[in-house]
Amino acid sequence: MREGKSHVKKPYVIIHTLTSLDGRIHAIDLPEFNSAALQYEELALHADTQVFNIDGYLNGRVTTDDNNTFYRAPDVNESAAPVPEGDFLGDTNAPMYYVSIDPSGRLGWRENFVNYGTRLAHVVSVLTEMASNAYKDLLRRLGISYVIAGRDKLDNALVLHKLATLFGMERVMIGGGGVLNWAYLQDGLVDELSLLLAPVADASPDAPGLFTAREPLSMVQPHAFSLIEAKPVKESTVWLRYKVNREKSA
């Protein structure tokens, strides 16, 4: 990002993901996976049971479409008047935020919140300057906050800086997918990896993985982690927590 390093702020960032034994993050139709998935939700997504004390959770566009916007086309008005330049802050005092990475503005939102257990999470859309005026107009009409973080490619450090300084987020969970997880990890922005390991596998060669390098967003590169805790939980699922070794990941 362009600002000097002394002015850069970021929340504490946790990647929290459910995988199979072969490192895949897709659903597997077995009772053991369903049990692990429920435990994942209890740890991360239920406001009354989540253990990470987060005030924001961040997902990629595909994950958001899969779970929230369901591949609807955005209801934009191509004749909308020009919106003001810069970011739009719809709610800076929400009890929880859902941060959606959507560089070009493609998600078909219909409301400015998603359900988060007993609370509603205010949606913050992360855009680049590639997003159209019509799309930003749609977000403003819905009361969805958005931040601009890059010209034609996302600046991940700037994303976190804006989440911290504009919305006061102190702890953020990244919930995938694999391309997003790896991009933030490779940029040195992740503090902790929390991995719920389900006792299942299907050896699918095409299923998405926990981490995926994709140029120009990221590249193949070794990274090391230090174990914080390994804890058996229900029905043969294991919960692993790691610290990211940034000094070994340069």
N, C-alpha and C positions, 0 to 999 in steps of 0.2 A: 504494500500500500504506500501511498505517496507521503503520508505523514511521518514525522520523525519517530524513531522507536521509543523515545521517552514519553511520547504522547499516546502510544498504542495501549489500549486496554482490551481485555478479553475475559469472558467468564471461565470458570473451571469447566472443562469439557470432558464428558464421559460418553464413550461409545458403548451402548448396551444392546446386545443382539442375542437372539436365539438361533443356534445352529444344530445341525445333525452331527453325528460323529465324523462324517466326511466333510465337514466345514461348509455345508450348504445352508442357505437361509430361506429355502422354499418350504412350503407346507408338505408334510408326508402323512398320508392317511393311515395312521396307526394310533391306537389309544395312548401309547407312551408319548408320542409327539403332542397329542392334544393336551395331555397333562402338563407337559413342559411349557406349552404355549400359555396355558392358564397361569402357571407360576411366573412366566415372563411378564404377563399383563399385571399381575398382582404386585410385582416388584417395581414396575416402571410406569404403568399407565393408570393405576387407580389412585386417586388423590389421597384416599384415606389409608393406603397400605404401601405406597411407593417409598423406597428407602433412600433415594438419592438426594432428596431435598432440592429438586430442580425447580426452576421457575420458567423454563422454556424447553421445548423439545423440537428437534430439527430433523426434517426428512427431505429426501429428494423428490423430484417431480413424479417419478413412476410410483414410488411408495405412496405418495399423496393421492394419485389417481386411483391406485388399487384400493385404498381404504377410505377416501373422503369425497373426491370429486367424480370418481367413477367414469372417467374418460368422456365427460360431457364437453361439448364445445362451449367456450365462453360466450356469453350473451353480450357482445360488444356493440357499441354504436359508432360506426365508422365516421359519422358526421359530427361526433362530439367536439365541442370547443376545446382549444388547447388547454391542458392542465398546467398548473405551475410546475416549474422545474424542481428537481430534487426529490427528497423523501416525503412521504405522507404518513403522519402519525395519527391513527384513528383512536388508539387507546394506549396510554402509557402507564396505566395503573391497574392492569388486569391481574387477577390472581395467578394466571397461567397463560403462557403463550405457545402457540403452535407455529413454528417457523418453517415455511415451505420454500425450498429452492426451486425457482422457476425462471431461469435466465431470460427467456424470450417472451414470457407471458402466455402460457398455453392452458393453464388449469381453469376448468369451468366452475368457479365458485358460485354459490347461491346465497351464502350467508357468511358472516364474519367471525364464526366460531366453530370449534369442533368440541365434542363431548370429551371431558377428561375426568372420569369417575364422577365425583359429586360436584365438580366445578366445570365451567366452560372455559376453554382456552381460546383467547383472542388470536386470530390469524394474522401473521406477519409474512408477507410475500417478499422474497428476495429476488430482485430483478437486476438485469444489466440495462445499459442504455439501448439495447436492441429491442426492448419491450415497446410496443406501439402506444401512441397517445390514447387510442381507443381502449386498449386494455387497462391502462392506468386509470382512465375515466371510469371503467367498470369497477375497479377496486375501490375508488373513492365513493362511488354511488352505494356500494355495499358496506362502506365503513371499514374496509380491510386496510390495515396499515401496509405500507411497502417501503423498502429501502433499495436504493440503487447502489450496486457494489461492483463496478467495473464497466468498461465500454462494450466489449464483445465477448469477454471472458470474465467469470467471477473471480474476484479478489477475496479469498476465503478469510484472510486476516481482517480485511475491512468489514466483512459481514459480521464477524464476532465483535469487532470494535463498536459497530453501530448497535448491536444488540445490548452491549454493556452500557454504552453512553446514552443512547436514546430511550431505552426501555428499562434500564436498571437491572438487567439479567446478570445474576452472579453465578449460577450453575445451569448448564445446558446439557441435555442428553441428545446424542445423535443416534437415530434409530435406523440408519441405512438408506439405501442399499449399499452394496459393496463398492461401487465406484465412488460414492460420496464418502464412505468410511475411509477409504484409502487416500483420497485427495486431502482430507483434513489431517489424517495421520502424517502423510508425507510432507505436508506444509508445517509440521511441528506444532500443531494447534491442539492436539489431543493430550489430556493428562492421564486418563484412565480408560482401560478396556474392561468391561464387564460382560462375561460370556456365559450364557446359560446353555449347557451342552445336553441335548436330548439324546437318550439312548436308542437312536434309530439311525438308519442310513439306507440309501437306495442306489448309490453309485451313478446317479444321473450325470452324464457328461455335459449337459447343457444348462443345468440349474445354476442360478447365481450363487456366488460364494461370499464369505464374510468380507474379503478384500479383493478388489479387482482394479488393476492398473489400466488406465485408458488414456493414451496420449490424445491431445496435448494437456489434459487435466492432470495426469500423473504418469509415473513410469515404474517399471519393475526395479525394486531396490530393497535390499535386506533391512529389516528393522528388528530390534530386540526389545524384550519386555522383562520385567521383574515381577514375580508372583507376590501379590498382597495376601490373597486368601484362596484356599480351595475348600469348598464346602458341599458335602452331599446334601441334597434336598429331597423332595418327594419322588417316589417311584423311579429311582435309579437316575434321576437327573442330577447333574453336578453344576455348581455355580463357581466359576473361576473369575477372579479379579486380578488384574495386572496393572502395574505402573508402566507407562511408556518411557523407555530409556532414550531420551532425546540425545544425550551425549554420544550414544552409540548409533544414532540414526541419521547422522549428517550425510 
